[in-house]
Amino acid sequence: MQLIGPITQIVTLRGLSLRGSVSDDQLEIIYNGGVCVSDKNIVDVGPYSNLRKKYPNARITEIHSPSVMLPAFVDAHTHICWAGTRAADFAMRNAGKSYLEIAESGGGIWSTVTQTRLADQSELENGIINRSKKLIEQGITTVEIKSGYGLDIQTELKMLQAIKNTAERSDIRFISTCLAAHIKPHDFTGDQTAYLRWLLRELLPVVKAETLSRRVDIFTERSAFDIENSWMYLDAARSMGFDITIHADQFSPGGSILACKLKAVSADHLEASGEAEIKALAQSDTVAIALPGASLGLGEPFAPVRKLLDKGAIVAIASDWNPGSAPMGNLIAQASILASYEKITSAEIYASLTYRAAHALRINGIGVIDFGCSADFQLYETDDHREILYHQGQMLPSQVYSKGISLI
């Protein structure tokens, strides 16, 4: 058994609600605390002096400087499996070109599809490993990764296999999602319906048989797939045993209402969500995932997180790290900026990056520092947890643990 401490503040996130608003005075903070870890799990947390007496034979990892412990973060929406670059897209956007204009000129998602098809699997795996190192440096130990830059059977399977292979040799968790319904590929001769039926017939049975993913996503938008076709595809995927999620309400509303009707695990983006969409999400168990990185990357409004929280929705925040619309990949910076614009409390930010994000991935036992939970946590060299968000991504953890293993 290992005892880590003394820690100036342990912000446990125990006892907080899954949905709705949270005030900072609801945070449980253990002062001069410690955490006991055994066999990848937390076996006790409390005042350090008490734990020293309770576990006299524990191996001590002594913390010498002022420190704050938080649960490790969960990034519940990323696209970090890709090849190539989209720097030209960013320059065109800043020069006044719209998302659709860039796509029509050969940029956008199709540009990354072309480059990812040419990459071999080892190149994709190396890309995931290198990007995940940056996520670990931010205190993230659970990462969702989507396919969707293949849009053909061979490359979609190549991407999902790359994610699976990397997960098997990583100390952090990777959760794969099949996003073959990202856009209809330019080289597919049929319409939206024909493409989605082709995926249902030719791709998803292989994904399921080879256990490459348990989740299916679709981009429901005017430029991608309409509501009717999204409903058909997701309903069929769900009947095959997949969890379903939707890229919803990024530029126009409607996708999140579909997500709620289909009982999707999450609706992600939500920049264009209106009162009807907010109400539907608040009355459902579908997690509303805000992606401030896409708002910053595209110069678009943020998701209405304050309204969602006040209405009682389950809200998570993720980075959407991708080569096009959200190249920043800095989750805590994005969340801190979103908090300033949407007036989100520190407690709500922490919740949205930990146990609420884990709920969107249907993972139990992470995102909280408590008995029986996985030993996934991070330490910052400060004596006040409020400093972390105050520095807007500049303060990084000095130590990161995943399943009881020290990664930093």
Helices and strands as residue ranges (DSSP letters): E 2-11, G 24-26, E 29-38, E 41-47, H 48-54, E 59-62, E 68-71, E 73-75, H 87-94, H 99-104, H 109-118, H 121-137, E 140-146, H 153-168, E 173-181, H 192-198, I 199-203, H 204-209, E 215-219, H 227-239, E 243-248, H 255-261, E 266-269, H 275-282, E 287-290, H 292-298, H 305-311, E 315-317, H 331-342, H 346-353, H 355-360, E 377-380, H 386-390, E 399-402, E 405-406
